[in-house]
Amino acid sequence: MGDHRELCARADALHATAVAALRESGRQDPRTLSDLARDIGTTSAELARAVRGATGPDTPRLARALVELTRVGCDLQEDAVTRRFEAVLRIHDSLARLREVTDVGDLLTAAAAEMARCCDLDRTVVSRRRGATWRAEAVWIHPDVERGVADRTRAYLTQQWIPLRPGTLEHDLMRRRAAALVSGDDPGLDRELVDAAESIGYIACPVMPSGEVIGFLQGDRFLGTRELTVHDRDNLWTFAEGFGLIFQHLVLSERLRRQRAAVQDAFAAAEHGLVEIDRGELLLARREVPRTTGSVRDVVTRTAAVFSRREREVLELMVAGARNREIADRLVLSESTVKAHVSRVAKKLKAANRADAVSRFLLLERGRAGTP
């Protein structure tokens, strides 16, 4: 009898706690709710065993406690699912607003703000990866964060390329290609970043619209007492997948606009040349063909049958004097991929090195144009 009274009292206390949590729906720490749900499950199992073995006046009370605790446990689960769907809807609304942005730079700034809004974060970062380093391209910090902390955080994130140190969260993201959550005692914390930002933990995930990690999204909670949970990690991952696709689409759209403009320029130049030929005076003299004054892109366009589309883009930037890292940043590629394209371009031109490839290409184009 004593054990049953203690069990019923524990069930009543859990029931009261759960009812209070439901009244505060959306304002409770998900970790606290998870612990509460676990305790309800354990106590409900004890009540079920007690009901099966009870006799006499204890049976109705135990059965009533089991029914009430089971019902409130189901209500908690339903509330958790509802709040999860609400978070997904907020993320979709944020992504819909990002799809309206038409400039890559504006997109990164807007993404940092939208990430904070839909994922309930106080500080967010959209960063770019370059080889074995990364740097923030956009930072959003809640206005209530102390000014000195905000300035130190921005300075650390934006004024240097941060190494992808083995053992840190970002290095692990490169390997696992999934979102992660680290707390204050996790060895994966980047200590320099944590010290600069005075963070006790944060969430992060890779941005990889085409399978290759091109950057990261990071965020934390600085204000209040709510701790980050796996739900925050999952929300950020959902946002990152949508953002990556929007970023890729916008970059490709801008590239297509540049290519379309180059084609239009080439056709305009050709039409102008035909008009000049039609109007020009035939001279009985040594042929004089002016050297080409077209853009690098016009020159590369004439080799469409020799090089692939990506090789033409790389060659265009090579002729313009860009190095591999600059080409990688411009075309959103890794340096290793750019090196492979440069190697194929040089092979097709039978060139010994990069400079020889550019020289042979320009000589080839001058010969095709009839330049002495």
Helices and strands as residue ranges (DSSP letters): H 2-23, H 30-53, H 58-98, H 104-119, E 123-130, E 133-141, H 147-158, E 162-163, H 169-176, E 180-183, H 191-197, E 201-207, E 215-220, H 230-279, H 296-301, H 309-319, H 324-331, H 335-348, H 354-369
